[in-house]
Amino acid sequence: MNLQDYGTSGVLDTLTEAELLGLVPYILERHPKEELVILGACGGEPRAWTTWPLPALDAGESRRSIARTWAGEEFDQLHLIAYSTDTRSGAAHLNRLHDQLRDTGVDAADPARNLVVTGQNWGYAAFGGVLDAYDGTGTIAAPDPAQGRIEGLMFRAACRKRHALARLRPRDAASAAEAARIAIRTRTDRAQMPDPIRQAEADEARYRTALGDPRELGRLGAVALAVAVAADTDLASLAIDHILTGHAHSLELWTDIARHATGTERAPSTALAALAAWQAGDDAAAAFAEAAIEADPDCSLAWAVHHVTATGAAPAQINAFGGTETEAAVA
């Protein structure tokens, strides 16, 4: 596998079992011993990983806890890997856990990726044990150390990105559907407003109230502001002023608004959340900026914020280089 594969088609669905196992120590930054490793993906892209001591899987509650953690639509494939000196015991642990996942309604765990590892050999856990044709015969294909370190880092970075983007997702499908209905009603009401100045004043008043205490905003107010900021560049400009002067509630407010926004109207509010994250030194800034572009690739605000966050520089560093005279003086 070359490094470009990771960015184009994901990593987990492009690796053979032997290559996947060769990458695991670089993902964990250590060699697993007598433990379960779970790698979760969606569309081949890494989403999360975890480890459990194998003896803990003897308890039914531990297996149920794992099933609850990995349930849901966020993962479409789980890779269960048992590291043990006893292949039969490792396979038995995996098979019991797989049964628990299936009984809980988790269908992302593919038996074809239930693997047992002993030293540098591996086999498939299936049918109550380890398939005889593969028992102890598979060899792990480890990447070269430099490639392994970078790919392990990229895997963890992708999982961190998923964690950041979770802050922008609606709590559930019903909430997202209701937000979409509210947005339709909001746009209709705005179209019927005869005086655009009064509408702008109402938007600003709602925004200032929400900025004072984002906890009081609610779904209706969040959707209304998402629609408003997509329609009113003056409101977006006011929000940017507050963000860049470090208003304490900007990040919380615009993250909540972006979470309720729908369609292309999601882009401006998500871009403002990204800018607020960047201003606050929150490492979600880059992920938020990408999400804004994905919501509307034609949104100029989203692209502008993306370029700002992509510099990798903190706000204070950018402000320190205000012009050629400053740069010359520093040089």
C-alpha positions in Angstrom: 0.0 0.0 0.0 1.3 3.5 -0.8 0.4 6.6 1.2 -1.8 7.9 -1.6 -4.2 5.0 -1.1 -5.1 6.3 2.3 -6.4 9.6 1.0 -8.3 8.2 -2.0 -10.1 5.0 -1.0 -9.5 4.6 2.7 -7.1 2.2 4.4 -9.0 -0.7 5.9 -10.8 -1.9 2.8 -7.7 -1.7 0.6 -5.5 -3.9 2.9 -5.3 -7.7 3.0 -5.6 -9.3 6.4 -1.9 -9.7 6.6 -1.3 -6.0 5.8 -4.0 -4.9 8.3 -2.3 -6.9 11.1 1.0 -5.4 10.1 -0.4 -1.9 10.6 -2.0 -2.6 14.0 1.1 -2.1 16.2 1.7 1.3 14.5 -1.9 2.3 15.2 -1.6 1.4 18.8 2.1 2.3 19.1 2.8 -0.9 20.8 2.4 -4.7 20.2 -0.8 -6.1 21.7 -0.7 -9.0 24.1 -3.6 -11.1 25.3 -6.1 -8.5 24.2 -8.8 -7.7 21.8 -8.4 -5.0 19.2 -11.4 -3.5 17.4 -11.0 -1.3 14.4 -14.1 0.5 13.1 -14.5 2.0 9.6 -17.2 3.5 7.4 -16.6 3.4 3.6 -13.2 2.1 4.3 -12.2 5.2 6.3 -11.0 4.7 9.8 -13.4 5.9 12.5 -12.3 4.5 15.8 -10.4 1.8 17.6 -10.3 0.3 21.1 -8.6 -2.5 23.0 -9.9 -4.9 25.7 -8.1 -7.5 27.8 -9.2 -10.9 26.5 -10.0 -12.3 30.0 -12.5 -9.4 30.4 -14.5 -10.8 27.5 -15.5 -13.8 29.7 -18.0 -11.5 31.4 -21.3 -11.1 29.5 -21.6 -7.5 30.6 -18.3 -6.7 29.0 -19.4 -8.1 25.7 -22.7 -6.2 26.0 -20.9 -3.0 26.7 -18.7 -3.4 23.6 -21.8 -4.1 21.5 -23.6 -1.0 22.8 -20.5 1.1 22.0 -20.1 -0.1 18.5 -23.8 -0.2 17.5 -25.2 2.4 15.2 -24.9 3.6 11.6 -21.6 5.3 12.1 -19.7 2.1 11.3 -20.2 -0.2 8.4 -17.4 -2.5 9.1 -15.7 -3.8 12.3 -12.5 -5.7 12.4 -12.2 -7.9 15.5 -8.6 -9.1 16.3 -7.6 -11.3 19.2 -4.0 -11.4 20.2 -3.3 -14.5 22.3 -0.7 -17.3 22.7 -3.6 -19.7 22.5 -5.3 -19.5 19.2 -8.3 -21.6 20.2 -9.0 -19.5 23.3 -8.6 -16.3 21.3 -11.0 -17.6 18.7 -13.6 -18.6 21.3 -13.5 -15.1 22.8 -14.0 -13.5 19.3 -16.9 -15.9 18.4 -18.7 -15.2 21.7 -18.3 -11.4 21.1 -19.4 -11.7 17.5 -22.6 -13.5 18.7 -23.2 -10.7 21.1 -22.8 -8.1 18.4 -25.2 -10.0 16.1 -27.8 -10.4 18.9 -27.5 -6.6 19.6 -28.3 -5.9 15.9 -24.7 -4.9 15.0 -24.2 -6.2 11.4 -20.9 -4.3 10.7 -18.8 -7.1 12.2 -17.7 -9.2 9.2 -16.7 -12.8 10.2 -14.2 -12.7 7.4 -12.2 -10.1 9.4 -12.4 -11.9 12.8 -8.7 -12.7 13.2 -6.6 -14.4 15.8 -2.9 -13.6 16.1 -0.2 -15.6 17.7 3.3 -14.1 17.3 3.8 -13.5 13.6 1.0 -15.9 12.5 -2.7 -15.5 12.3 -5.9 -17.3 11.4 -9.6 -16.8 11.0 -12.0 -17.2 13.9 -15.1 -18.9 12.7 -17.5 -21.8 13.3 -16.6 -21.9 17.0 -12.9 -22.0 16.5 -10.1 -21.3 14.1 -10.4 -22.4 10.5 -8.0 -25.3 10.1 -6.9 -24.3 6.7 -5.5 -21.1 8.1 -4.6 -22.0 11.7 -1.1 -20.7 12.3 -0.3 -20.5 8.6 -0.8 -16.8 7.9 2.2 -14.5 8.0 1.8 -10.9 9.0 3.0 -8.4 6.3 4.5 -5.5 8.2 5.2 -2.2 6.4 8.6 -0.6 6.6 9.0 1.3 9.8 8.8 4.8 8.3 5.6 3.9 6.3 4.1 2.2 9.3 4.7 5.2 11.6 3.1 7.6 9.1 0.1 5.3 8.3 -0.5 4.7 12.0 -0.4 8.5 12.5 -2.9 9.0 9.6 -5.2 6.3 11.0 -5.3 8.1 14.4 -5.7 11.5 12.7 -8.7 10.2 10.8 -10.3 8.9 14.0 -9.6 12.3 15.7 -11.3 14.0 12.7 -14.4 11.7 13.2 -14.5 12.7 16.8 -14.4 16.4 16.0 -17.1 16.1 13.3 -19.4 14.3 15.8 -19.9 17.7 17.4 -21.6 18.9 14.2 -23.9 15.9 13.7 -27.6 16.0 14.7 -28.4 14.0 17.8 -30.5 11.6 15.8 -32.4 11.2 12.5 -35.6 12.6 13.9 -33.9 15.8 15.0 -32.4 16.2 11.6 -35.7 15.7 9.9 -37.4 18.2 12.2 -34.6 20.8 11.6 -35.2 20.4 7.8 -38.9 21.1 8.3 -38.2 24.1 10.4 -35.8 25.4 7.7 -38.5 25.2 5.1 -41.0 27.1 7.3 -38.3 29.7 8.1 -37.5 30.4 4.5 -41.2 30.8 3.7 -41.7 33.2 6.5 -38.7 35.3 5.5 -39.9 35.4 1.9 -43.2 36.9 3.1 -41.5 39.6 5.2 -42.2 42.9 3.3 -39.4 44.9 4.9 -35.8 43.5 4.5 -34.5 46.0 7.1 -36.9 44.8 9.7 -35.9 41.2 8.9 -32.2 42.1 9.3 -32.9 43.8 12.6 -34.8 40.7 13.8 -31.9 38.5 12.7 -29.4 40.6 14.6 -31.5 40.7 17.7 -31.9 36.9 17.7 -28.2 36.5 17.2 -27.2 38.9 20.0 -29.6 37.2 22.4 -28.2 33.7 21.5 -24.6 34.9 21.8 -25.4 36.1 25.3 -26.5 32.6 26.3 -26.3 29.8 23.7 -27.9 27.3 26.0 -31.3 29.1 25.5 -31.2 29.0 21.7 -33.0 25.7 21.1 -33.6 23.9 17.7 -36.0 26.5 16.3 -33.6 29.4 17.0 -30.6 27.5 15.7 -32.3 26.8 12.4 -33.5 30.3 12.1 -30.0 31.7 12.6 -28.5 29.1 10.1 -31.0 30.4 7.5 -30.3 34.0 8.4 -26.5 33.9 8.2 -26.7 32.2 4.8 -28.9 35.0 3.6 -27.4 38.0 5.3 -23.7 38.8 4.8 -23.9 41.7 7.3 -24.9 39.2 10.0 -22.0 37.0 9.0 -19.7 40.0 9.2 -20.9 40.8 12.7 -20.4 37.2 13.8 -16.8 37.3 12.4 -16.1 40.5 14.4 -17.2 38.7 17.6 -15.2 35.6 16.7 -12.0 37.4 16.0 -12.2 39.5 19.2 -12.5 36.3 21.1 -16.1 36.3 22.3 -16.4 33.5 24.9 -19.6 32.0 23.4 -18.9 32.1 19.7 -17.6 28.6 19.3 -20.4 27.1 21.3 -23.0 29.1 19.5 -21.9 28.4 15.9 -21.2 24.8 16.6 -24.8 24.3 17.8 -26.2 26.3 14.9 -24.1 24.2 12.4 -25.4 21.0 14.0 -29.0 22.0 13.2 -28.3 23.5 9.8 -29.3 21.6 6.7 -28.4 21.6 3.0 -26.2 24.3 1.5 -27.3 26.6 4.3 -25.1 24.5 6.6 -21.9 25.9 4.9 -21.8 29.4 6.4 -22.6 28.4 9.9 -20.1 25.6 9.8 -17.5 27.9 8.4 -18.1 30.3 11.3 -17.8 27.4 13.7 -14.5 26.5 12.1 -13.3 30.1 12.4 -14.3 30.2 16.0 -12.5 26.9 16.7 -9.4 28.3 15.0 -9.6 31.5 17.1 -10.0 29.4 20.3 -7.1 27.1 19.5 -9.5 24.1 19.1 -8.1 21.3 16.9 -11.5 20.8 15.3 -11.0 23.9 13.2 -9.7 22.1 10.1 -12.3 19.4 10.2 -15.1 21.9 10.6 -13.7 23.9 7.6 -13.7 20.8 5.4 -17.3 20.1 6.5 -18.3 23.6 5.5 -16.9 23.1 1.9 -18.6 19.7 1.7 -21.9 21.3 2.6 -21.5 23.8 -0.3 -18.4 23.8 -2.5 -19.5 27.1 -3.9 -19.6 28.9 -0.6 -16.8 31.6 -0.7 -16.9 32.0 3.1 -16.2 28.3 3.6 -13.2 28.4 1.2 -11.8 31.5 2.9 -12.0 29.9 6.3 -10.5 26.7 5.0 -7.5 28.7 3.7 -7.1 30.4 7.1 -7.2 27.2 9.1 -4.9 25.4 6.5 -2.0 27.8 7.3 -1.5 25.9 10.5 -0.7 29.2 12.2 -2.4 30.4 15.3 -4.4 33.7 15.2 -1.6 35.5 17.1 1.0 34.3 14.7 -1.0 35.6 11.7 -1.6 38.9 13.3 2.1 39.3 14.0 2.8 39.5 10.3 0.6 42.3 9.2 2.6 43.7 6.4 6.0 43.8 4.7 7.4 46.3 7.2 6.7 43.9 10.1 8.0 41.0 8.2 11.2 42.9 7.4 11.7 43.9 11.0 11.3 40.3 12.2 13.7 39.0 9.5 
